[in-house]
Amino acid sequence: MTALARETRNQSIEEMFIQHIENIYYPGFSEDMTKEQSALFEWEYREFIKEFSGKK
């Protein structure tokens, strides 16, 4: 897989994650969360990736 393909795939996963949490909470939540609790955002994002990759 090329670096561009990996970046595109990762970007899509990140966009899915942002859309997912903003559907649960409110539009702009992901931006607020990254400013106020960046470590929590990163942890939630890694967990989201694990859930959809099948790696548990």
N, C-alpha and C positions, 0 to 999 in steps of 0.2 A: 504494500500500500504506500502510495506516495505521501509526502508530507502535506501536500495540499488536500488530498483526500482525507487524511486523518484530521486536519484542521477543520475541514468542512463538516465531517461527521461529529466532531466534538462541539462545534458551534451549534449544530442542530440539536444535539443533546442538551446543551446549555439553554438554548432557546425554549426547548420543551420543558425543562425544569422551571425556568422563570415563568412560563405561562401556567404551569401546574400550580406553583405556589401563589401566584397572583389570582388564580381562579378560586383558590381556597380562602385567601385572606382579602386582599384588595389590590387594585391596580397601583403599581409603584411600590408594593411591599418589598420586592426583591432589592430595589435600590435603597430603601430605608434600612433593610436588614444588612446589606453590605457596608453601609456607613456606620451603623451602630453595633453590629455583632458579626463582623466579617468571619470570625472563626466558626460560628454557628452556621453561617451561610455555606462555607466550604464543607463542613461536615454533612449538612443536609444534601448538598450537591453530590458528594461522594456516595452517600447512601442511595440516592436516586439512581446514580449510574450503576451501582451494584445490583439494584433491584431489576433494572432492565437488561443488564448484561448476563444475568443468571449466575453471577459469582456471589456466593453468600458465605 
